[in-house]
Amino acid sequence: MSDPGQTGQAQDLSALIGSRICHDLISPLGAIGNGLELLQMSGASEGPEMALIAESVESANARIRFFRIAFGDAQTNQMIKGAELRGALHGSYQGSRLVINWQPEDMLRSDAKKAFLTLQCLETAMPYGGSVQVAGRPGEFVFTGTAERFAFDEMLWNGLAGTAPLDGLRPAQVQFALLREMGQSSGRPIRVARTDERTLTVHT
């Protein structure tokens, strides 16, 4: 039988590791961005190669900001500004097949973490594109994914809702386990509903 204290410690450590990795990656990416600016100021040619590098750095920075919220430490009651959330979302999903219609403004870091993990879960079910509507109030948010075609894995989604075990997860599916743990520890288990073949709703 596992020690509850050990479980909580493991969860804290995994979040701290996520924060540490994101923190350490931001600095070299920022340095690359600064280097590109210096090259442009020195008169370096602005060909497609330079544009590709600049675009890649911007995308990587946005994705790391997203990951820092989704996988980082959320034990404090720190608020995250709506502009910061929208910036991370815009940079992460810009040019992708998934459109995020985000309504919330400032959020507690714990709410933002659950929200971003939920979006990652929906990503796995919507590889062909679609839209996600995010609405609600502090502590209670609703995510409605709409698509012509879903890749719905019942094991993952039943596991997220707590009606089945989450065994044999791949690295790309870790968000399901993290989100379920957050829902259970907060006393608000994640609820999943499919009203029809084109809609998937998640309540956090």
Long-range contacts (C-beta under 8 A, 24 or more apart in sequence): 11-181, 12-73, 12-75, 14-71, 14-178, 15-71, 15-72, 15-73, 15-74, 15-75, 16-73, 18-67, 18-68, 18-70, 18-71, 18-72, 18-73, 19-68, 19-71, 19-72, 19-73, 22-64, 22-65, 22-67, 22-68, 22-71, 22-72, 23-68, 25-64, 26-61, 26-64, 29-57, 29-60, 29-61, 29-64, 30-61, 32-57, 33-57, 33-58, 33-61, 58-91, 59-91, 59-92, 59-94, 61-91, 62-87, 62-88, 62-90, 62-91, 62-92, 62-94, 63-91, 63-92, 65-91, 65-92, 66-91, 66-92, 66-116, 69-109, 69-112, 69-113, 69-116, 70-113, 70-116, 70-117, 70-120, 70-175, 71-178, 72-113, 74-109, 74-110, 74-112, 74-113, 75-110, 76-109, 77-108, 77-109, 77-110, 78-108, 78-109, 79-106, 79-107, 79-108, 79-109, 80-106, 80-107, 80-108, 80-109, 80-112, 81-106, 82-106, 82-107, 85-112, 88-116, 89-119, 96-129, 97-126, 97-127, 97-128, 97-129, 97-130, 98-122, 98-123, 98-126, 98-129, 98-130, 98-131, 98-132, 99-130, 99-131, 99-132, 100-131, 100-132, 100-134, 101-131, 101-132, 101-133, 101-134, 102-134, 103-133, 103-134, 103-135, 104-134, 104-135, 104-136, 104-141, 107-138, 108-138, 110-182, 110-186, 111-138, 111-139, 111-141, 113-182, 114-141, 114-179, 114-182, 114-183, 114-204, 115-141, 115-143, 115-204, 117-175, 117-178, 117-179, 117-182, 118-143, 118-179, 118-190, 118-202, 118-204, 119-143, 120-175, 121-156, 121-157, 121-160, 121-175, 121-176, 121-179, 121-202, 122-200, 122-202, 124-151, 124-153, 124-156, 124-172, 124-173, 125-150, 125-151, 125-152, 125-153, 125-157, 125-200, 126-150, 126-151, 126-200, 127-151, 139-188, 140-188, 140-203, 140-204, 141-203, 141-204, 142-201, 142-202, 142-203, 142-204, 143-201, 143-202, 143-203, 143-204, 144-199, 144-200, 144-201, 145-199, 145-200, 145-201, 145-202, 146-198, 146-199, 147-198, 147-200, 148-198, 150-197, 150-198, 150-200, 152-194, 152-200, 157-192, 158-192, 160-190, 160-192, 161-189, 161-190, 161-191, 161-192, 162-189, 162-190, 179-204
